[in-house]
């Protein structure tokens, strides 16, 4: 655990320290697009924050390669190199898009190529745990297509949710924290060495997001841009692919029979479900956006203001509250699934998830039902929860004026000529 924490801290520190110089570079390079109709910020803000995040990723992997235990991940698996290759390619495409606004289809092609590069180096789905069936082996083409599809969906889901200050980085950080706990449990508690790369990817991803968040919280001083959002989406997908398609539960004889070991450790469908729950909200936003745009006859890549975070703002939530609500739902889904993997038979877990979901629904409807504090407690609550006294309407004095026949006005018994322009027309 200490080596993972050290890798996380180094990644976060490098990302945090480089974000300031990257911001100045983005301003000089002109990576500050004009405010668009769908944007919620009011001032042009530099992009290219993904540059700092990429170097944080490189620093984290470099440090991990020189640590005693984590160095075995690089020696026994080619997955870290596959991740770095795919991340470098998608990062380069994102940098070009942040500066020159490249076409959406070109970005989609680049995403597929980056996923293909990782597949060629061994980071691919080999089998899937299917409920009531067990482990299903995939052919090479099936694994390649499924891997590319998962990478592209995750990248675009994270990219679509990057619409408010600190939203994408915070949600991915929450998801990667839950995923890190899940992968670390498989690696450390049950001795599954194949889960070590996914654990490393989740730790590095947390460091990237934590290092960038102080610069990106509302009001943001810099945006991660597509160079950052697409890259963290790819890292998240790589961690999910590594633990879903690379860890073979049937060959891990921990106690008893192999099949019973799997079911005793964690339900067979959890390795398939956990990667999906960590991107549940971004994926739902992606699906709704595609349906909404195609229903209107638009391109699925056409930008609009119909995302979930935009709807929260329209309901009446402030910028910060909308971000915190999205954080809350991400944590409920991700950590609720994580708790279920630990003890799927506990009723307390189900009750806790239901309770937090009820709290989330209340937060969503909060602008509709603004509570008012009693008079004795008004000094202890924010002004928006205080009862406002209705001011008394004072009677307006009637001016002493009488119109005159020649167009002048008599006020207080005196006549004033109406002001006219030289042409005789009123101003």
TIZA-346506 format. One record per residue (C-alpha): residue in three letters; x, y, z. Coordinates in steps of 0.001 Angstrom, whole numbers, padded with zeros to 6 digits, always signed. Example, Ala and Ser with C-alpha at 12.3 -4.5 7.8 and 13.67 -1.06 7.14 Angstrom:
<kolros>
ALA+012300-004500+007800;SER+013670-001060+007140;
</kolros>
This chain:
<kolros>
UNK+000000+000000+000000;UNK+002865+002412+000783;UNK+004260+002118-002722;UNK+000849+002805-004239;UNK+000422+005850-002006;UNK+003884+007095-002946;UNK+003055+006705-006638;UNK-000217+008548-006109;UNK+001479+011433-004262;UNK+004242+011802-006858;UNK+001681+011857-009676;UNK-000444+014442-007865;UNK+002549+016634-007002;UNK+003936+016673-010551;UNK+000506+017406-012013;UNK-000138+020196-009506;UNK+003252+021875-009957;UNK+003151+021741-013762;UNK-000404+023054-014154;UNK+000626+026642-013390;UNK+003357+026821-016067;UNK+001073+024976-018500;UNK-001591+027642-017933;UNK+000871+030384-018886;UNK+001936+028392-021926;UNK-001700+027940-022996;UNK-002281+031692-022774;UNK+000815+032425-024850;UNK-000098+029720-027379;UNK-003585+031147-027764;UNK-005415+028048-026507;UNK-008201+030229-025090;UNK-011271+029777-027303;UNK-014096+032260-027277;UNK-017093+031549-025075;UNK-019652+029428-026919;UNK-023409+029282-026477;UNK-023224+026004-024537;UNK-020497+027180-022140;UNK-021330+028154-018571;UNK-018187+030136-017779;UNK-018176+033882-018437;UNK-014546+034593-019228;UNK-012191+032934-021747;UNK-010212+030285-019889;UNK-007063+028553-021142;UNK-007152+024856-021958;UNK-004337+022335-022387;UNK-004459+021218-018749;UNK-004016+017710-020087;UNK-000336+018488-020681;UNK+000325+018633-016934;UNK-001797+015539-016363;UNK+000125+013568-018985;UNK+003484+014400-017425;UNK+002011+013447-014045;UNK+001084+010077-015558;UNK+004613+009615-016889;UNK+006136+010562-013524;UNK+003891+008141-011659;UNK+004721+005217-013940;UNK+008429+006077-013827;UNK+008473+006084-010028;UNK+006496+002846-009861;UNK+009004+001180-012196;UNK+011774+001807-009639;UNK+009908+000598-006550;UNK+010537-002853-005140;UNK+007097-004426-005468;UNK+005565-002352-008250;UNK+008557-002939-010507;UNK+007338-006537-010847;UNK+004263-005222-012646;UNK+006523-003865-015406;UNK+008622-007011-015464;UNK+005751-009495-015661;UNK+003237-007516-017717;UNK+003324-005298-020780;UNK+000139-003475-019775;UNK+001818-000333-018331;UNK+003680+000214-021600;UNK+000484-000377-023549;UNK-001295+002198-021398;UNK+001460+004761-021858;UNK+001456+004273-025636;UNK-002294+004681-025946;UNK-002348+007642-023538;UNK+000421+009427-025462;UNK-001470+009064-028742;UNK-004831+010194-027386;UNK-003111+013046-025519;UNK-001484+014295-028729;UNK-004845+014255-030522;UNK-006398+016148-027626;UNK-003680+018814-027657;UNK-004266+019407-031364;UNK-008006+019652-030752;UNK-007576+022122-027880;UNK-005540+024365-030150;UNK-007036+023905-033627;UNK-010530+022387-033022;UNK-010167+019294-035213;UNK-013189+017449-036627;UNK-015168+015074-034398;UNK-014776+012142-036802;UNK-011015+012611-036811;UNK-011018+012457-033018;UNK-013141+009318-033123;UNK-010670+007717-035505;UNK-007801+008691-033218;UNK-009570+007135-030258;UNK-009977+003874-032123;UNK-006320+003897-033153;UNK-005214+004528-029557;UNK-007363+001612-028402;UNK-005888-000547-031178;UNK-002367+000326-030058;UNK-003146-000923-026557;UNK-004706-004107-027959;UNK-001616-004809-030064;UNK+000527-004653-026909;UNK-001613-007078-024948;UNK-004091-004862-023100;UNK-007246-006545-024311;UNK-010247-008479-023051;UNK-009588-012225-023210;UNK-012694-013536-021453;UNK-015839-012286-019790;UNK-017551-013452-016587;UNK-021202-013956-017507;UNK-023889-014495-014819;UNK-025260-018057-014618;UNK-022806-019077-017344;UNK-019336-018549-015943;UNK-016204-017600-017839;UNK-016662-017204-021597;UNK-013473-017142-023679;UNK-013428-014630-026538;UNK-011800-014957-029909;UNK-009137-012479-030935;UNK-011537-010431-033068;UNK-014242-010455-030418;UNK-011816-009301-027765;UNK-010403-006585-030013;UNK-013798-005197-030977;UNK-015060-005259-027407;UNK-011897-003578-026109;UNK-012019-000803-028717;UNK-015724-000247-028058;UNK-015212+000008-024300;UNK-012305+002437-024696;UNK-014185+004687-027126;UNK-017354+004708-024993;UNK-015453+005546-021817;UNK-013416+008303-023469;UNK-016483+010014-024895;UNK-018493+009542-021699;UNK-015840+011371-019666;UNK-015450+013977-022409;UNK-019192+014673-022476;UNK-019423+015146-018710;UNK-016579+017697-018718;UNK-018885+020714-018753;UNK-018516+022329-015320;UNK-015476+023399-013337;UNK-013982+020395-011571;UNK-016756+018015-012652;UNK-014892+015504-014827;UNK-011759+015396-012666;UNK-013761+014951-009468;UNK-016080+012258-010822;UNK-013205+010272-012325;UNK-011265+010626-009063;UNK-014206+009191-007102;UNK-014629+006352-009577;UNK-010925+005530-009588;UNK-010824+005550-005760;UNK-013597+002951-005613;UNK-011928+000941-008367;UNK-008574+001103-006578;UNK-010102-000388-003428;UNK-011699-003155-005452;UNK-008546-004012-007404;UNK-006297-003755-004334;UNK-008558-006177-002492;UNK-008205-008724-005281;UNK-004439-008267-005454;UNK-003519-008069-001762;UNK-006232-010013+000044;UNK-006564-012867-002423;UNK-003104-012893-004000;UNK-004299-012350-007575;UNK-001178-010894-009171;UNK-003015-010171-012435;UNK-004939-007413-010623;UNK-001744-005454-009847;UNK-001674-003440-013141;UNK-005278-002296-012671;UNK-004473-001249-009098;UNK-001498+000779-010353;UNK-003571+002436-013098;UNK-006247+003455-010589;UNK-003671+004929-008206;UNK-002014+006959-010962;UNK-005396+008148-012208;UNK-006334+009359-008737;UNK-003078+011291-008535;UNK-003663+012972-011898;UNK-007136+014136-010887;UNK-006180+015229-007375;UNK-003241+017242-008664;UNK-005354+019031-011258;UNK-008472+019710-009167;UNK-007087+022676-007127;UNK-006587+024584-010396;UNK-009897+023467-011882;UNK-012388+024063-009078;UNK-014926+026856-009569;UNK-013945+029421-010701;UNK-011491+027441-012813;UNK-008150+028975-013753;UNK-007537+026365-016455;UNK-009504+023602-018213;UNK-008132+020140-018881;UNK-009536+020281-022422;UNK-009874+017238-024632;UNK-006206+016474-024037;UNK-007066+015769-020398;UNK-010619+014443-020525;UNK-009928+011907-023267;UNK-006728+010775-021562;UNK-008268+010136-018141;UNK-011130+008348-019890;UNK-008614+006075-021608;UNK-006778+005350-018340;UNK-010077+004522-016642;UNK-010998+002182-019480;UNK-007565+000538-019360;UNK-007981-000234-015658;UNK-011418-001732-016289;UNK-010148-003824-019210;UNK-007171-005061-017225;UNK-009206-006395-014316;UNK-012192-007579-016333;UNK-010534-009324-019240;UNK-007130-010244-017847;UNK-007952-011716-014411;UNK-009124-015308-014869;UNK-011017-016301-011695;UNK-011123-019997-012613;UNK-007374-020427-012384;UNK-007080-018855-008926;UNK-007399-021762-006522;UNK-007469-019994-003182;UNK-009463-022421-001084;UNK-011770-025271-001949;UNK-012658-025812-005572;UNK-011828-023233-008170;UNK-015430-022383-009008;UNK-016497-022186-005365;UNK-013524-019942-004665;UNK-014752-017437-007216;UNK-018248-017345-005794;UNK-016980-017125-002231;UNK-014617-014288-003057;UNK-016967-012148-005121;UNK-020014-012862-007301;UNK-019028-013868-010800;UNK-020775-010880-012366;UNK-019068-008261-010193;UNK-015875-008059-012340;UNK-018151-007206-015240;UNK-020439-004902-013240;UNK-017849-002882-011343;UNK-016183-001286-014405;UNK-019615-000284-015699;UNK-020765+001309-012449;UNK-017731+003564-012195;UNK-018811+005288-015411;UNK-022549+004910-014825;UNK-023387+008622-014750;UNK-021077+009656-017642;UNK-022339+006724-019696;UNK-025972+007647-018972;UNK-025230+011223-020014;UNK-023604+009942-023218;UNK-026585+007735-024112;UNK-029098+010499-023395;UNK-027088+012959-025495;UNK-026956+010579-028474;UNK-030699+009851-028261;UNK-031560+013519-027833;UNK-029460+014713-030768;UNK-030466+011982-033187;UNK-034139+012528-032271;UNK-033712+016169-033318;UNK-032033+015143-036546;UNK-028614+016381-035395;UNK-025239+014705-035378;UNK-024463+012731-032190;UNK-021324+014871-031889;UNK-023197+018189-032112;UNK-022746+020139-028880;UNK-025770+021363-026924;UNK-026872+022401-023431;UNK-028874+019304-022603;UNK-026357+017421-020460;UNK-027147+016412-016914;UNK-025080+019205-015397;UNK-026825+021766-017605;UNK-030198+020489-016408;UNK-029098+020870-012791;UNK-028279+024512-013480;UNK-031648+025020-015155;UNK-033461+023550-012156;UNK-031929+026253-009993;UNK-028776+024783-008506;UNK-025669+026913-008309;UNK-022506+025912-010152;UNK-020825+024489-007049;UNK-023940+022692-005826;UNK-024499+021056-009226;UNK-020941+019722-009181;UNK-021313+018412-005624;UNK-024576+016652-006524;UNK-022856+014899-009418;UNK-020034+013930-007045;UNK-022574+012554-004582;UNK-024326+010325-007104;UNK-021013+009047-008459;UNK-019914+008119-004943;UNK-023226+006404-004130;UNK-023093+004235-007249;UNK-019374+003422-007171;UNK-018932+002822-003439;UNK-022336+001148-003172;UNK-021212-001418-005725;UNK-017878-001744-003917;UNK-019651-002454-000625;UNK-021798-005048-002380;UNK-018690-006869-003583;UNK-017483-007148+000004;UNK-020698-008624+001382;UNK-023492-009122-001103;UNK-025788-010718+001497;UNK-025821-007814+003961;UNK-029151-006012+004233;UNK-027424-003023+005839;UNK-025655-002268+002575;UNK-028938-002206+000678;UNK-030528+000027+003321;UNK-027547+002396+003276;UNK-027671+002692-000520;UNK-031419+003363-000355;UNK-030926+006007+002332;UNK-028198+007821+000404;UNK-030300+007654-002748;UNK-033148+009331-000880;UNK-030762+012050+000279;UNK-029636+012496-003311;UNK-033229+012886-004515;UNK-033818+015512-001837;UNK-030737+017426-002975;UNK-031942+017302-006571;UNK-035297+018848-005608;UNK-033870+021356-003141;UNK-034380+024457-005339;UNK-038063+023537-005702;UNK-038613+023406-001954;UNK-036470+026068-000300;UNK-036962+025751+003471;UNK-037370+028776+005701;UNK-035888+028818+009167;UNK-037985+029984+012139;UNK-037505+033537+013303;UNK-035455+032592+016366;UNK-032880+030747+014169;UNK-032580+033238+011328;UNK-029304+034699+012543;UNK-027679+031261+012383;UNK-028595+030336+008787;UNK-027581+031768+005385;UNK-029653+034715+004100;UNK-031446+032632+001469;UNK-033146+030592+004220;UNK-034380+033599+006211;UNK-037929+034897+006163;UNK-038092+038159+004332;UNK-040311+040818+005858;UNK-042724+042436+003416;UNK-041917+046192+003311;UNK-044795+048539+003888;UNK-045794+050522+000815;UNK-045559+054224+001644;UNK-048104+056593+000170;UNK-046519+058658-002574;UNK-046964+062437-002234;UNK-049100+064016-004901;UNK-047121+066769-006660;UNK-048657+070172-006792;UNK-048784+070699-010516;UNK-051340+071863-013000;UNK-051029+071735-016766;UNK-051176+075030-018581;UNK-052667+075736-021961;UNK-049444+076779-023659;UNK-047651+073489-023007;UNK-045855+074727-019911;UNK-046073+072994-016542;UNK-047053+074788-013389;UNK-045262+073469-010300;UNK-045763+075236-007016;UNK-047532+078095-008776;UNK-044645+078682-011263;UNK-044593+077943-014982;UNK-041708+076107-016749;UNK-041524+075878-020481;UNK-041322+072347-021870;UNK-037817+071655-023122;UNK-037746+071341-026868;UNK-035071+070764-029442;UNK-034179+073486-031950;UNK-036239+071673-034600;UNK-039293+071755-032337;UNK-039306+068009-031635;UNK-039037+066574-028118;UNK-035816+064732-027197;
</kolros>
